[in-house]
Each structure stands twice: as structure tokens, then as C-alpha cells.
Amino acid sequence: MTVPYYTWQSKVERPPFADFNPLFKVISLLFIEFSILLSPSLLILLFLSIMFIALLHLSWLSLANTKDFLKGIWLFLILAVILNIVFPGKGDLLTGLQNGLFYAFKIFLFFVYPALFFKTIEFPELFPSIDRITYPLSKILGGFADEISLTFALSANFFTSIYQEAEEIRKIQRARGIDIKSKGLITRIKSLPPIVIPLFAFAIRKAHHTSIALQARGYEFGKKRTQLYQPEFKAKDWGLLLTSLFFLGLTIYLVTV
């Protein structure tokens, strides 16, 4: 017996954007990222920024919630502006400043979109959608389709666990007086082993436990598996996907014309 998707969290109020299908959100994110990278027009970036603000509102978040993700990009924003001012090409200083601000805006959007999407995606919710999409392909590709689904699912789960474990180790080492953020470069490098070595040990244990769990549950490629949480593809999911695809198509058209 299966239960409808997300009913396990029905008692917890969720933001509207969190209820979008996670697989459609990942695909839409890829379309949006390519649109930002390829866009030659400021108008498209402005429309994408309006879309970002709308999704931010639907997520009950603000830019302050993504500040940890964005800490490392401010240098790139400033560098993009300075390089275009110093090397304006065939234009004058004003043209270089305009180009610098344009590319800085591109970089900003390129990083804030993933920060928003991954703040509202729970990776365990993503796996049933991947299985549902790849299962019909297993009749054509055989076990290779299942390998794709399993590899993606395990990789996402593995890296999420690694990140969480790294944060816990860092806090534990900080409580012991080891803080790599407040010291010079050489001292930071010397402070890495107390964090990296336990992290490697955790990664090996995690891989071993996952292998045992798959064997214990009788996992076999090519066999249809039941899911406790069944994904639903609603009109709002298709709306997000088609909107992002429209921006990508428009961007490609402007680049090629």
C-alpha cells in the first residue's frame, strides 16, 4: 500500500514551492542556469530575476536565508566589474562598467537560483520521481536505466550526508579549540587533518553500510520497486518546467539570430 506524496508531512505547514515535484524543479533549474549563462540580453535576466523573486516568495524565504551559499561569490562579482572596467575592449570606460555590471548580475543569478531550489528540495523526495521516470526506459536500456537511477540517488544521498557530517565534525573540533577560519593560510592547512581524516573514515563507513543495506533488502536491477511516497506531477510542475524551457528557447533564439 502506498500513501500520497507529501502526506507524511501533512501536519507540518510547508511553503508552496516545497510542494512542487522535486524532479521537475531540478530539470527546470538546469534550463534556467543555461538561460542565464547563454543570455545576451539584459531583458531576459530581468524576467528571470522577477521569476526568482516570485519563487522566493512562494518559498517563504529571503536572500538572508541564502547568505551562507553566497558568501564566496561576492569576490567574483567585484572581480567581474573591475576586469571589464580595466579591459573594456573596444568600448570606453562607461561601456566597460555596463558590461561589468551585466556579467556580475549574471553571476549573481547563476548562484542564487541553486541556493533557492536546493533550500526547498529534500533529496529523499527526489528518488521516487527518478524511479518513475527511468522505469519505462528499463524496458529499452535494460539494467542500465536502473543503474542511472541508483547512481544518482546514492550520490545525492552520499554528498548530503558528507556535508552534514563535515559540519558536525567542524563544530566538534571548534569546541575542542580547533578553528580553521580564524587563522592564517599555513595554520589552516595544518588544522585540516583533524577534520579531513574523520570525514574519510565516515565516507568509508557510509559506503560499507549502504552496500550491506542494498544486499539485505534484495536489491536487483530491472525489477520494479514499490515506493512508500508516490510522486505526483501536477499542473504547477508542468508550468514551472514549461516556463523555464521557454526562457531557454528564447535565449537560444537570441544567440543564434
C-alpha positions as CSV (number, residue, x, y, z in Angstrom):
1,M,0.0,0.0,0.0
2,T,1.3,3.5,-0.9
3,V,0.4,6.9,0.5
4,P,0.0,10.1,-1.5
5,Y,3.2,12.1,-2.0
6,Y,4.0,14.5,0.9
7,T,1.1,13.3,3.2
8,W,3.7,12.2,5.7
9,Q,4.3,15.9,6.3
10,S,0.7,16.9,6.2
11,K,0.7,18.0,9.8
12,V,3.6,20.4,9.1
13,E,2.8,23.5,7.2
14,R,5.1,23.7,4.1
15,P,5.8,26.6,1.8
16,P,4.0,26.3,-1.6
17,F,7.3,25.9,-3.6
18,A,8.3,23.0,-1.4
19,D,5.3,21.1,-2.7
20,F,6.5,21.3,-6.4
21,N,7.8,18.0,-7.7
22,P,11.5,17.8,-6.9
23,L,12.5,16.2,-10.2
24,F,10.7,18.9,-12.2
25,K,12.5,21.5,-10.1
26,V,15.9,20.1,-10.8
27,I,15.2,19.9,-14.6
28,S,13.8,23.5,-14.5
29,L,16.9,24.6,-12.6
30,L,19.1,23.2,-15.4
31,F,17.1,25.1,-18.0
32,I,17.3,28.3,-16.0
33,E,21.0,28.0,-15.5
34,F,21.7,27.5,-19.2
35,S,19.4,30.5,-19.9
36,I,21.5,32.7,-17.6
37,L,24.8,31.5,-19.0
38,L,23.8,32.0,-22.6
39,S,21.6,35.1,-22.3
40,P,22.9,38.0,-24.4
41,S,20.0,40.3,-23.2
42,L,19.5,42.1,-20.0
43,L,15.8,41.9,-20.5
44,I,15.8,38.1,-20.1
45,L,17.9,38.4,-16.9
46,L,15.4,40.9,-15.6
47,F,12.5,38.5,-16.3
48,L,14.4,35.7,-14.6
49,S,15.1,37.9,-11.6
50,I,11.3,38.6,-11.4
51,M,10.7,34.9,-11.6
52,F,13.3,34.4,-8.8
53,I,11.5,36.9,-6.5
54,A,8.2,35.2,-7.1
55,L,9.7,31.7,-6.3
56,L,11.4,33.2,-3.2
57,H,8.0,34.5,-2.0
58,L,6.5,31.1,-2.6
59,S,9.3,29.5,-0.6
60,W,8.8,31.8,2.4
61,L,12.5,32.7,2.2
62,S,14.5,35.9,1.8
63,L,18.0,36.5,0.4
64,A,19.3,36.3,4.0
65,N,18.4,32.6,4.0
66,T,20.9,32.0,1.2
67,K,23.7,34.1,2.6
68,D,25.9,31.1,3.6
69,F,25.6,29.8,0.0
70,L,26.5,33.2,-1.4
71,K,29.5,34.1,0.8
72,G,32.1,33.0,-1.8
73,I,30.6,34.8,-4.8
74,W,31.0,38.5,-3.8
75,L,34.6,38.4,-4.8
76,F,33.6,37.2,-8.3
77,L,31.0,39.9,-8.6
78,I,33.6,42.6,-7.8
79,L,36.2,41.0,-10.0
80,A,33.8,40.9,-13.0
81,V,33.2,44.6,-12.7
82,I,36.8,45.6,-12.2
83,L,38.1,43.4,-15.1
84,N,35.5,44.9,-17.5
85,I,36.4,48.5,-16.4
86,V,40.2,47.9,-16.7
87,F,39.8,46.0,-20.0
88,P,36.8,47.5,-21.7
89,G,37.7,46.1,-25.1
90,K,36.7,48.4,-28.0
91,G,34.4,50.5,-25.8
92,D,35.1,53.3,-23.4
93,L,35.1,53.2,-19.6
94,L,31.3,53.6,-19.3
95,T,30.8,50.6,-21.7
96,G,33.2,48.6,-19.6
97,L,31.2,49.5,-16.4
98,Q,28.0,48.5,-18.1
99,N,29.4,45.1,-19.2
100,G,30.9,44.5,-15.8
101,L,27.5,45.1,-14.1
102,F,25.8,42.9,-16.7
103,Y,28.2,39.9,-16.0
104,A,28.1,40.5,-12.3
105,F,24.3,40.3,-12.5
106,K,24.6,37.1,-14.5
107,I,26.9,35.5,-11.8
108,F,24.6,36.6,-9.0
109,L,21.5,35.0,-10.7
110,F,23.6,31.9,-11.6
111,F,24.3,31.2,-7.9
112,V,21.1,32.4,-6.2
113,Y,18.9,30.1,-8.2
114,P,20.5,26.9,-7.0
115,A,20.6,28.3,-3.4
116,L,16.8,28.8,-3.6
117,F,16.0,25.4,-5.3
118,F,18.1,23.3,-3.0
119,K,16.7,25.0,0.1
120,T,13.3,23.6,-0.9
121,I,14.3,20.2,-2.1
122,E,14.6,17.2,0.2
123,F,16.7,14.6,-1.7
124,P,14.8,11.6,-0.3
125,E,11.7,13.0,-2.0
126,L,13.6,13.2,-5.3
127,F,14.3,9.4,-5.6
128,P,10.7,8.2,-6.2
129,S,10.3,10.7,-9.1
130,I,13.6,9.5,-10.7
131,D,12.4,5.9,-10.4
132,R,9.1,6.7,-12.0
133,I,10.8,8.4,-14.9
134,T,13.5,5.8,-15.6
135,Y,11.5,2.7,-15.1
136,P,9.9,2.8,-18.6
137,L,13.4,3.2,-20.0
138,S,14.5,0.0,-18.4
139,K,12.4,-1.9,-21.0
140,I,14.7,-0.4,-23.7
141,L,18.0,0.0,-21.9
142,G,17.7,-2.9,-19.5
143,G,19.6,-2.6,-16.2
144,F,21.4,0.5,-17.4
145,A,18.4,2.7,-16.6
146,D,18.3,1.3,-13.1
147,E,22.0,2.0,-12.7
148,I,21.5,5.6,-13.7
149,S,18.6,6.0,-11.2
150,L,20.5,4.2,-8.4
151,T,23.8,6.1,-9.0
152,F,22.1,9.5,-8.9
153,A,20.1,8.6,-5.8
154,L,23.1,7.2,-3.9
155,S,25.3,10.1,-5.0
156,A,22.8,12.8,-3.9
157,N,22.3,11.0,-0.5
158,F,26.0,10.4,-0.1
159,F,27.1,14.0,-0.7
160,T,24.3,15.3,1.5
161,S,25.4,13.0,4.4
162,I,29.1,14.1,3.8
163,Y,28.2,17.7,4.0
164,Q,26.2,17.2,7.2
165,E,28.9,15.1,8.8
166,A,31.6,17.7,7.8
167,E,29.5,20.4,9.6
168,E,29.2,18.3,12.7
169,I,33.0,17.5,12.7
170,R,33.8,21.1,12.2
171,K,31.6,22.1,15.2
172,I,33.1,19.4,17.4
173,Q,36.7,20.4,16.5
174,R,35.8,24.1,17.1
175,A,34.6,23.1,20.6
176,R,38.0,21.5,21.2
177,G,39.7,24.7,20.2
178,I,40.5,24.0,16.5
179,D,39.0,26.8,14.4
180,I,40.4,26.9,10.8
181,K,38.6,30.1,10.0
182,S,40.3,32.5,12.3
183,K,44.0,31.7,11.4
184,G,46.5,32.2,8.6
185,L,46.7,30.1,5.5
186,I,49.5,27.8,6.7
187,T,47.8,27.3,10.1
188,R,44.6,26.5,8.3
189,I,46.3,23.8,6.2
190,K,47.8,22.3,9.4
191,S,44.3,22.3,11.0
192,L,42.7,20.3,8.2
193,P,43.7,16.7,9.2
194,P,41.5,16.7,12.4
195,I,38.6,17.4,10.0
196,V,39.5,15.5,6.8
197,I,40.6,12.2,8.5
198,P,37.3,11.7,10.4
199,L,35.5,12.6,7.2
200,F,37.2,10.0,5.2
201,A,36.5,7.4,7.9
202,F,32.8,8.4,7.8
203,A,32.7,8.1,4.0
204,I,34.2,4.6,4.1
205,R,31.7,3.5,6.8
206,K,28.8,5.1,4.9
207,A,29.7,3.3,1.6
208,H,30.1,-0.1,3.5
209,H,26.7,0.3,5.3
210,T,24.9,1.3,2.1
211,S,26.3,-1.8,0.3
212,I,25.1,-4.1,3.2
213,A,21.7,-2.4,3.2
214,L,21.2,-3.0,-0.6
215,Q,22.2,-6.6,-0.2
216,A,19.9,-7.1,2.9
217,R,16.9,-5.6,1.0
218,G,17.5,-7.9,-2.0
219,Y,18.0,-5.0,-4.5
220,E,18.2,-6.2,-8.1
221,F,18.4,-4.3,-11.3
222,G,15.5,-4.5,-13.7
223,K,12.8,-5.2,-11.1
224,K,10.0,-2.7,-10.4
225,R,10.2,-1.5,-6.8
226,T,7.3,-0.1,-4.7
227,Q,7.6,3.3,-3.1
228,L,6.1,4.5,0.1
229,Y,5.7,8.0,-1.2
230,Q,4.2,8.2,-4.7
231,P,5.3,11.3,-6.7
232,E,2.6,13.4,-8.4
233,F,3.1,15.6,-11.5
234,K,0.6,18.5,-11.2
235,A,-0.2,21.4,-13.4
236,K,2.1,23.8,-11.4
237,D,5.0,21.4,-12.0
238,W,4.4,21.5,-15.7
239,G,4.0,25.3,-15.6
240,L,7.4,25.7,-13.9
241,L,9.0,23.3,-16.4
242,L,7.5,25.0,-19.5
243,T,8.3,28.5,-18.2
244,S,12.0,27.6,-17.7
245,L,12.0,25.8,-21.1
246,F,10.5,28.9,-22.7
247,F,13.3,31.1,-21.4
248,L,15.9,28.6,-22.6
249,G,14.4,28.5,-26.1
250,L,14.2,32.3,-26.2
251,T,17.8,32.6,-25.1
252,I,19.0,30.1,-27.8
253,Y,16.9,32.0,-30.4
254,L,18.5,35.4,-29.5
255,V,22.0,33.8,-29.5
256,T,21.6,32.2,-32.9
257,V,19.8,35.1,-34.7
